[in-house]
Amino acid sequence: MPEGVIAGGWPYVVAAYLITALVLAAYSGLLKLALRGVPAGEIGALLVIRGRLNRAPFVSAMLSLTVMLAAWNALLLSQGSGGSTGLIFVTTLLVGAGSLTLLAVMATTIVRRLHDLDRPGTHWWLALVPIYNLYLGILLTFKKGTTGANRYGPDPLLQSREEPNREQ
Amino acid sequence: MLTNTRWYTIVGILGLLALVAGCWIGLFVAPAERHMGEVQRIMYVHVPSAKNAVLVLTVAFLFAIGSLATGSPKWDALMTGATETGVVLTGMLLAQGMIWGKPTWGVWWDWDVRLTTSLIMLLLFAGILALRAFIQDPERRATWSAVAVIVAYVDVPLVYFCVRWFRSLHQIQSSPETVSATMVLPLRLTLTGFLLISVWLIVQRARLELGRRQSEWVEPPERLRMRTEEARA
């Protein structure tokens, strides 16, 4: 690298782009949910593990959460190459707490999707089993939820069809 | 305009395509800058965020004037959409700027005139959104927030011109004449992408605001009766 050029720039670049993607995805996703009639309180309560979640919001939620997790960890990488020990320690704590929160939200999203397939939410731990988690991922992404109400709540697809005025 | 969903869906998709193309060229095709190296690639998202934030808040200012002049809920909804989109863009530009500042300036934040006025811009317009949540009467809410947007707008030209008016750590605006041609294309693409996505976001938020306004308030019978009597008198 020529003299005078700032080295180690890529982690910062990745962090900036990921944060941009994350903010745009999160804001447009929240607007979409609000336009579909999801109450503001429910949007905030992402950790709710009751009820059912159909395929489209499950996929968009998992993609957004993955991007958020990557952005959060890119920040950690950007700290690894410089800064004081104290700053690195604080950042590591923040990144650890943020990652755990995001993983918890991911787990609850999986639970609600499992409910949609009429499976108990306790099966979320199967996502941690190697090989089987690939099968589970395909199932959660592509398999249509049970038609009509099941033991975990009403059909989310029927609910959204019954309330077309909320889209207006 | 707000009920025809097709045109702004197309606008949003075009914006997304332009943004992805611009980011791709900015990240993998455009050369690294001579002094800043790879870090300069942050400019392909930072500059469009900043320019569009200023533009969108200017649009919010015009919608606020329209709202005060006509009293129409549509103008108020559009003003809310533009204000909220402007706040999102300003928050994003501050985050990107901080990430860029660490490797180039050596600090995440400096109380430089550009950074400080941008932070004030964020707080002012976020405050207006908070103010809206506290006013229940839709007409008063529209009037008060429109006045607040007009007052807060004083800071927006200051954000744009302060680097020319005052001695600042932040560099002044670049132009195609001062930037390599290979860097202009991704910058123009991301600028267009952010602009189209901003339009899409403003319209989405305005639709939401109109829907909320229609559902939230029905004039109480007692007040309606008093107003009718007043009109008769």
Interface residues (C-beta under 8 A of the other chain):
Chain A: M1 G4 V5 I6 A7 G8 G9 W10 Y12 V13 A15 A16 Y17 I19 T20 V23 L24 Y27 S28 L31 K32 A34 L35 S78 R166 Q168
Chain B: T3 C23 L27 A32 R34 H35 M36 G37 E38 V39 Q40 R41 I42 V45 H46 S49 V88 G91 M92 A95 Q96 I99 W100 K102 P103 T104 I197 W200 L201 Q204 R205 R207 L208 G211
